[in-house]
Amino acid sequence: MNVPANAVRAVIDHRDLGRDMRIFDTSPLVGPGLPLWLPAGAAVRYELEQYAREVALRTGCEPVYSPVLGKRSLFERSGHWAKFADDMFPPMYLGGSGSGAGSGPGVGSGPDGGPQGEAGVAAPDFDPLVLRPANCPHHAQIYASEPRSYRDLPVRYSELAPMFRAERSGVLSGLSRVRQINLDDAHVFCRPDQVGAEVRTALVAVLEVLDTLGIEVSYLRLSGRDDSDKWLGEPEQWAAAEEALREVLADVVAPAGLPWQAEAGEAAFYGPKIDVQVLDARGHEETLATVQLDFNQPERFDLTYVAASGERERVVMIHRGTVGAMERMVAFLLERHAGRLPFWLAPVQVCLLPVSDDGAAADAAAKLAADLRARGLRVRVERDGSLGNRIRLARKRRDALLGVLGPREVEAGVLAVTDPASGAKAAVPLAELGDRLAEAARGRVPRVAL
């Protein structure tokens, strides 16, 4: 496995970059593992979310929304409670004949800490709410909300949705390990004969997104089960699922020149998957995307369709995504690019630096900033302090392009543009600057050609 060129240099921690670039902050009153996205970080996240939505729509997904809470019985049914209860936030006991307003776990409680009625008997409506550790059970309920025919399939739902993990304080780290995860998530419900095409579509979308983000894929891993008893579902179901994934890898990935390998015991507890493996800025292996089959939840939730024969048959569920968790991806990209994010992702795409805070240069900078913002670009006009100090500040923020405007530039109708990442410099005519930059942003190019 080759280590990317950026892995041999000293890596700047994304937490340090986050402070320099004002990407995120934390507050002791809000709590650890709950980062606050500042305007610069929100700009990056917004672009990633928009890209994820675009790809989801282009690949046939329908957007849905679902609540972050669910009854504990939902996650007992899905199997998450049995496997993830220790990593979930405590149940919230609301209502019930034995609990007062605002009472929490252990207050007016009966068996299992829930509300109690008379003589210590659990209240009949006792079913606490929990913050979800995953989005798939909610999407399963959306699928189950109406009858389905074989002609209706595949059904594809996508949602940029928060989920929650009760991570211990000692393992929390910046954006890379948090307690609320905002996930680009999609679930496909299809017939068994549609699995290959759906996995192929999902995998091609993942590879496209990683390429656009400037992330090189090291290899792909077919993660299957081993002989332990930690897996949900029947061995026969697992064998069929793993064979379907092998066929896609042989058909799509191998011809593209990407290596892949099979590893037993690396699957999620509810089904086999294809993991897309990359190297981070330190040369450590990391999974950035997954396409996964799931025969377990359709059985647990009795998700079916009416086949051509008129009989009800079990649907196949596929978990897929492209960008993945926003927090983790932003942390990865910050370190991967040492803060010099691709132009379309940069929090400040153009920093305008008039040589003085009054006169023609300042007026020209204000007018140019308004024009660029009208085209959807993120622009900052830096006026305070000496020109040298302002340039240093813009470089520390990792602004994508620096544009100096002085009397000569105003007279010539140009902007003196510098790309700090490449060192390229050019005098770009003001008349064409807006179109060039807007086109670069729309095309999601890594750098603007000067």
C-alpha positions in Angstrom: 0.0 0.0 0.0 1.5 3.3 -1.0 1.6 6.2 1.4 0.4 9.5 -0.2 3.0 12.2 -0.6 1.3 14.3 2.1 1.8 11.6 4.7 5.6 12.0 4.8 5.4 15.6 5.9 4.6 16.8 9.4 0.8 16.6 9.8 -1.0 19.6 11.3 -3.7 18.3 13.6 -7.2 19.2 12.5 -7.9 20.7 15.9 -5.1 23.2 15.4 -6.3 23.9 11.9 -9.8 24.3 13.2 -8.6 27.0 15.6 -6.5 28.9 12.9 -9.3 28.7 10.4 -12.2 29.2 12.9 -13.8 26.0 11.7 -15.3 24.9 15.0 -15.1 25.5 18.7 -16.2 23.8 21.9 -17.8 25.1 25.1 -17.7 23.5 28.6 -21.3 24.6 29.0 -22.4 22.7 25.8 -20.2 19.7 26.7 -17.4 17.6 25.3 -17.9 15.8 22.0 -20.5 18.4 20.9 -18.6 20.9 18.6 -20.0 24.2 17.6 -19.7 24.8 13.9 -18.5 28.4 13.3 -19.3 30.3 10.1 -16.2 29.1 8.3 -16.8 25.5 9.2 -20.5 25.8 8.4 -19.5 26.9 4.9 -17.4 23.8 4.4 -20.1 21.5 5.8 -22.8 23.2 3.7 -20.9 22.5 0.5 -20.4 18.9 1.4 -24.0 18.5 2.3 -25.1 20.0 -1.0 -22.8 17.8 -2.9 -24.1 14.7 -1.0 -27.7 15.7 -1.8 -26.9 16.3 -5.4 -25.3 12.8 -5.8 -28.2 11.2 -3.9 -30.8 12.8 -6.2 -28.7 11.9 -9.3 -28.6 8.3 -8.3 -32.4 8.0 -7.7 -32.8 8.7 -4.0 -35.8 10.5 -2.6 -35.1 12.8 0.4 -36.9 12.0 3.6 -36.8 13.4 7.2 -37.2 11.4 10.4 -37.0 12.3 14.1 -33.8 11.8 16.1 -35.8 10.1 18.9 -37.4 6.7 18.8 -39.0 4.3 21.3 -36.6 1.9 22.8 -38.7 -0.9 21.4 -37.8 0.3 17.9 -34.2 -0.3 18.5 -34.9 -3.6 20.4 -36.7 -4.7 17.2 -33.9 -3.6 14.9 -31.2 -5.3 17.1 -29.3 -2.1 17.9 -30.3 -2.2 21.6 -28.8 -5.7 22.0 -25.5 -4.7 20.3 -25.1 -0.9 21.1 -27.0 -0.2 24.3 -23.7 0.6 26.1 -22.9 3.2 23.4 -26.3 4.8 23.4 -27.5 7.7 25.6 -29.7 6.6 28.6 -33.4 6.2 27.9 -35.7 9.1 28.6 -38.8 8.2 30.6 -41.6 10.6 29.8 -45.2 10.4 30.9 -46.7 7.4 32.6 -49.0 7.3 35.6 -46.1 7.3 38.0 -43.8 10.1 36.8 -44.2 13.8 37.2 -43.4 16.5 34.7 -39.7 16.7 34.2 -38.8 13.5 36.0 -35.9 11.5 34.5 -34.4 8.1 34.9 -34.8 6.8 38.4 -37.5 9.3 39.4 -40.8 7.7 40.2 -39.4 4.6 38.7 -40.5 1.0 38.5 -38.9 -2.1 37.0 -36.0 -1.2 34.7 -36.0 2.4 35.9 -39.2 3.2 34.2 -42.3 5.0 35.5 -44.5 3.0 37.9 -48.2 2.9 38.6 -50.0 1.7 41.7 -48.3 -0.8 44.0 -45.0 -0.5 42.1 -46.4 -2.0 38.9 -44.9 -0.6 35.7 -47.2 1.9 33.9 -48.9 0.4 30.8 -47.5 3.1 28.5 -43.9 2.5 29.7 -41.7 2.6 26.6 -38.9 5.1 27.0 -37.5 7.2 24.2 -33.8 7.1 23.2 -31.6 9.1 20.9 -31.0 7.0 17.8 -27.6 5.5 17.2 -28.5 4.9 13.5 -31.0 6.1 11.0 -31.9 2.8 9.3 -34.8 1.8 11.7 -36.6 5.0 10.9 -36.2 4.5 7.2 -37.5 1.0 7.5 -40.7 2.4 9.1 -41.0 4.8 6.2 -40.8 1.9 3.7 -43.4 0.0 5.8 -45.8 2.9 5.7 -47.5 1.6 2.5 -47.9 -1.6 0.6 -45.3 -2.3 -2.1 -45.4 -4.1 -5.4 -42.4 -5.6 -7.2 -43.0 -2.9 -9.8 -42.4 -0.2 -7.2 -38.9 -1.4 -6.4 -36.2 -0.2 -5.9 -37.2 2.4 -3.3 -34.3 4.7 -2.3 -34.4 7.1 0.7 -31.7 9.6 1.6 -31.4 11.8 4.6 -28.6 14.0 6.0 -29.4 13.2 9.6 -28.0 13.4 13.1 -27.4 10.3 15.2 -25.8 9.9 18.6 -23.2 7.9 20.3 -22.5 8.1 24.1 -18.7 8.1 23.6 -16.5 8.3 26.7 -14.9 11.6 27.4 -11.4 10.1 27.1 -11.9 9.1 23.4 -13.4 12.3 22.2 -11.3 14.3 19.8 -12.2 17.5 17.9 -14.4 16.6 14.9 -13.0 13.1 14.4 -14.7 11.5 17.5 -17.9 13.2 18.6 -21.2 12.4 20.3 -23.5 13.8 17.6 -22.7 12.6 14.1 -24.3 14.2 11.1 -24.5 11.5 8.5 -25.0 11.5 4.8 -27.2 8.3 4.8 -29.2 6.4 2.3 -31.1 3.2 2.3 -32.3 1.2 -0.7 -35.1 -1.4 -0.6 -35.0 -3.7 -3.6 -35.7 -7.2 -4.9 -32.9 -9.8 -4.8 -32.4 -9.6 -8.5 -31.8 -5.8 -8.2 -29.0 -6.1 -5.6 -26.1 -6.1 -8.1 -27.2 -3.0 -10.0 -27.9 -1.1 -6.8 -24.6 -1.9 -5.2 -22.9 -1.0 -8.5 -24.6 2.4 -8.6 -23.7 3.1 -5.0 -20.1 2.1 -5.4 -19.6 4.2 -8.5 -21.1 7.2 -6.7 -18.7 6.7 -3.7 -15.6 6.5 -6.0 -16.7 9.7 -7.8 -17.2 11.7 -4.6 -13.8 10.6 -3.2 -12.1 11.6 -6.5 -13.8 15.0 -6.4 -12.6 15.5 -2.8 -9.0 14.7 -3.8 -8.9 11.4 -1.8 -7.1 8.5 -3.3 -8.6 5.0 -2.7 -6.0 2.5 -1.4 -8.1 -0.6 -1.8 -11.6 -2.0 -1.2 -12.5 -4.6 1.4 -15.2 -7.1 1.3 -16.1 -7.4 5.0 -17.8 -10.6 5.9 -18.7 -12.7 8.9 -16.5 -15.1 10.8 -17.4 -18.2 12.9 -18.3 -16.3 16.0 -21.8 -15.9 17.3 -22.0 -12.1 17.2 -23.8 -11.9 13.9 -27.6 -11.4 13.4 -29.3 -13.4 10.7 -28.9 -16.8 9.1 -25.5 -18.1 7.7 -27.3 -18.8 4.3 -28.4 -15.2 4.1 -24.9 -14.0 4.7 -23.4 -16.3 2.1 -25.9 -15.0 -0.5 -25.1 -11.4 0.4 -21.3 -11.8 0.3 -21.6 -13.5 -3.1 -23.5 -10.6 -4.5 -20.9 -8.1 -3.3 -18.1 -10.3 -4.8 -19.7 -10.1 -8.2 -19.9 -6.3 -8.1 -16.3 -6.0 -7.1 -15.2 -8.3 -9.9 -17.4 -6.4 -12.4 -16.7 -2.8 -11.4 -13.6 -2.4 -9.2 -11.1 -4.8 -10.7 -11.4 -3.4 -14.2 -10.8 0.1 -12.8 -7.4 -1.1 -11.5 -8.4 -0.8 -7.8 -7.3 -3.7 -5.6 -9.7 -5.4 -3.2 -9.6 -8.2 -0.7 -11.9 -10.2 1.5 -11.7 -10.1 5.3 -13.7 -12.3 7.6 -15.0 -10.8 10.9 -15.0 -7.1 9.7 -18.7 -6.8 8.8 -21.3 -4.9 10.7 -23.4 -7.1 12.9 -26.4 -7.0 10.5 -24.8 -7.8 7.2 -21.7 -7.9 4.9 -20.4 -4.8 3.3 -17.8 -3.2 1.0 -15.5 -0.9 2.8 -13.6 1.8 0.9 -10.2 2.1 2.5 -8.0 5.2 2.3 -4.8 6.4 4.0 -5.1 9.5 6.2 -2.5 12.3 6.3 -0.4 10.2 8.8 -0.5 7.1 6.6 -3.0 5.3 8.8 -5.6 3.2 7.2 -9.2 4.4 7.5 -12.6 3.5 6.2 -14.3 6.5 4.6 -17.3 4.9 2.9 -19.3 1.7 3.0 -21.9 -0.1 0.9 -23.7 -2.7 2.9 -26.3 -5.4 2.4 -28.8 -6.1 5.1 -31.1 -9.1 5.2 -31.6 -8.7 9.0 -33.7 -5.6 9.3 -36.2 -6.5 6.6 -36.8 -9.7 8.6 -37.1 -8.0 11.9 -39.5 -5.3 10.6 -41.2 -7.7 8.2 -40.5 -5.5 5.2 -42.0 -7.1 2.1 -43.4 -6.6 -1.4 -45.9 -8.4 -3.5 -44.0 -10.4 -6.1 -45.2 -11.1 -9.7 -46.6 -14.4 -8.4 -48.9 -12.6 -6.0 -46.9 -13.9 -3.0 -45.3 -11.6 -0.4 -41.5 -11.8 -0.4 -38.9 -10.2 1.7 -37.2 -7.1 0.5 -33.4 -6.6 0.5 -32.1 -3.5 2.3 -28.8 -1.8 1.2 -27.1 0.8 3.4 -25.1 3.4 1.3 -23.7 6.9 1.5 -21.1 9.0 -0.2 -19.6 11.8 1.9 -20.4 10.0 5.2 -20.2 11.7 8.5 -19.7 15.4 8.1 -17.5 15.8 11.2 -15.2 13.0 10.3 -14.9 14.0 6.7 -14.1 17.6 7.5 -11.4 16.5 10.0 -10.0 14.2 7.4 -9.9 16.8 4.6 -8.4 19.5 6.9 -5.4 17.2 7.7 -5.3 15.7 4.2 -5.0 19.2 2.6 -3.2 20.9 5.5 -6.1 23.3 5.6 -5.7 24.3 1.9 -9.1 22.9 1.0 -10.2 22.6 -2.6 -11.4 25.9 -4.0 -15.1 25.0 -4.0 -14.8 23.9 -0.3 -12.7 26.8 1.0 -14.4 28.9 3.7 -13.1 32.1 2.1 -12.7 31.6 -1.6 -11.4 35.1 -2.2 -9.8 37.6 0.2 -9.7 41.1 -1.2 -6.9 43.3 0.1 -7.3 47.0 -0.8 -3.9 48.7 -0.2 -5.8 51.5 1.7 -9.1 51.7 3.5 -10.3 54.7 1.6 -10.2 56.0 -2.0 -10.6 54.2 -5.3 -9.0 50.9 -4.2 -11.4 50.5 -1.2 -14.4 51.4 -3.4 -13.3 48.9 -6.1 -12.9 46.2 -3.5 -16.4 46.8 -2.1 -17.9 46.7 -5.6 -16.0 43.6 -6.6 -17.0 41.8 -3.3 -20.7 42.5 -4.0 -20.3 41.1 -7.5 -18.6 37.9 -6.4 -21.1 37.3 -3.6 -23.9 37.7 -6.1 -22.4 34.8 -8.0 -22.5 32.6 -4.9 -18.8 33.0 -3.9 -17.5 33.4 -0.4 -15.6 36.7 -0.2 -13.9 38.6 2.6 -12.6 42.1 2.4 -9.7 42.6 4.8 -9.1 46.3 5.5 -7.6 46.7 9.0 -3.9 46.8 9.6 -0.9 46.9 7.3 -1.0 45.0 4.0 1.7 42.6 5.2 -0.2 41.8 8.4 -3.4 41.3 6.4 -1.8 38.9 4.0 -0.3 36.9 6.9 -3.7 36.7 8.5 -5.4 35.5 5.3 -2.6 32.9 4.8 -3.1 31.6 8.4 -6.9 31.3 7.7 -6.0 29.3 4.5 -8.1 31.6 2.3 -8.1 30.1 -1.2 -7.1 33.2 -3.2 -5.7 36.6 -2.2 -6.5 39.6 -4.3 -4.6 42.9 -4.0 -6.2 46.1 -5.3 -4.1 49.2 -5.5 -4.1 52.3 -7.7 -2.3 50.5 -10.5 -4.7 47.6 -10.4 -7.8 49.9 -10.3 -6.4 51.9 -13.3 -5.7 48.7 -15.3 -9.0 47.0 -14.3 -7.3 43.9 -12.9 -6.9 42.1 -9.6 -3.5 40.9 -8.5 -4.3 37.4 -7.5 -2.1 34.9 -5.6 -2.9 31.3 -4.9 -1.0 30.6 -1.6 -1.3 26.8 -2.1 0.6 26.7 -5.4 2.3 30.1 -5.3 0.8 31.0 -8.7 0.3 34.7 -9.4 -1.6 36.5 -12.1 -3.2 39.9 -12.9 -6.8 38.8 -13.7 -9.1 41.2 -15.6 -12.0 42.3 -13.3 -14.4 41.8 -16.2 -13.7 38.1 -16.4 -12.9 37.3 -12.7 -16.4 36.6 -11.5 -17.2 34.2 -14.4 -14.0 32.3 -14.0 -14.3 31.8 -10.2 -18.0 31.0 -10.3 -17.4 28.3 -13.0 -14.6 26.9 -10.9 -16.8 26.6 -7.9 -19.7 25.0 -9.8 -17.3 22.5 -11.4 -15.9 21.7 -7.9 -12.3 22.1 -9.1 -9.5 21.7 -6.6 -7.6 24.8 -7.7 -8.3 27.8 -9.9 -6.0 28.0 -12.9 -4.4 31.5 -12.9 
